[in-house]
Amino acid sequence: MHDIALIVTLLLTGTPGQYELLRNGWLPRPTQEQVDVFTVLSWGGLALVGAVGVAWLLAEARAARRDPAGRAGPGGWRIPVRPGP
């Protein structure tokens, strides 16, 4: 998430001078606005990924409650297991 937030921040708030420094191999100093945008994007992205994970978990739990015998087929990831001894 860190890399995505960094790239999006640069695309949204980058200045021509910063792009020139990056082209020449230098690391430009971020503005305060860029620090704020990066922080929001980074934490917001983590929250979004977490929310999608929880929503997926709830959908899988709801599907399992509707068909406890699993006759409708696997809805999530199939995990192979070895037969017991």
N, C-alpha and C positions, 0 to 999 in steps of 0.2 A: 504494500500500500504506500510505503514511503516513496518509492520511485515514481509511482503514478501521480501522487500528490505533487512531487517536485516538478515533473514535466508539465502538468496542468497549470501549476502556479506560474511557471516560466512562460507558458503560452498565453496566459491571461494577463500577466502584469509585467512581462519582460520589456526592457527598454532597448533601443537600438545599440546603446553603448554596452549593455550587458551581453547582447548577442555577439557583438564584435569581440569582446574579451573572451567569450567562450570559443569563438572560431579560432582565436589565436592561442588557445590552450590555457587561458587564465581563468581562475574562479572568481567571478564578481561578488562583491559584498551585497547581500540582499537589503532591500529597503524594509522599513518597518511594516509597510502594507503587505509586502511579500511574505514576511514572517507570519503575519496574522492569517493571510489567505492559506498558506501552507499548513498552519496548525489546524484550521477549520477543515480543510480538505482531508488531512491525514486522519484526524479523529472521526470526521463524518464518514469517511470511507470504511474505517474499522466498524463503526456503528452499523453501517449499511450491510456489510458482510455478516455481522452478527445477527442482524434482524432477518436476513435471508435464511441463515442457518436455522434459526428458531422457527421460522415459518415452515421450512421444509420438514423439520422434526415434527411439528404439529400436524402437518398434512399426512405424514407417514403414520403417526399415531392414530389419527382419525381413520385412515384407510385400514389399519390393522384391527381397529375396534369393529368396523363394519363387517369384516370377513376374517374372523379369528382363525379359521381352518386354512386360510391361504388359497382357497379354490380359485380366486380371481387371478392368481399369478403374482409374482413378485413385483412390487411397485418401486422398490428402492434398489440398492446395489445388492447383487447376489454374491455372497461370500462363501467360497467353497470350504467345506469342512470334511475331515476324514471320518469314516465311520468309527464308532467306539469299539473298544476291545471285546 
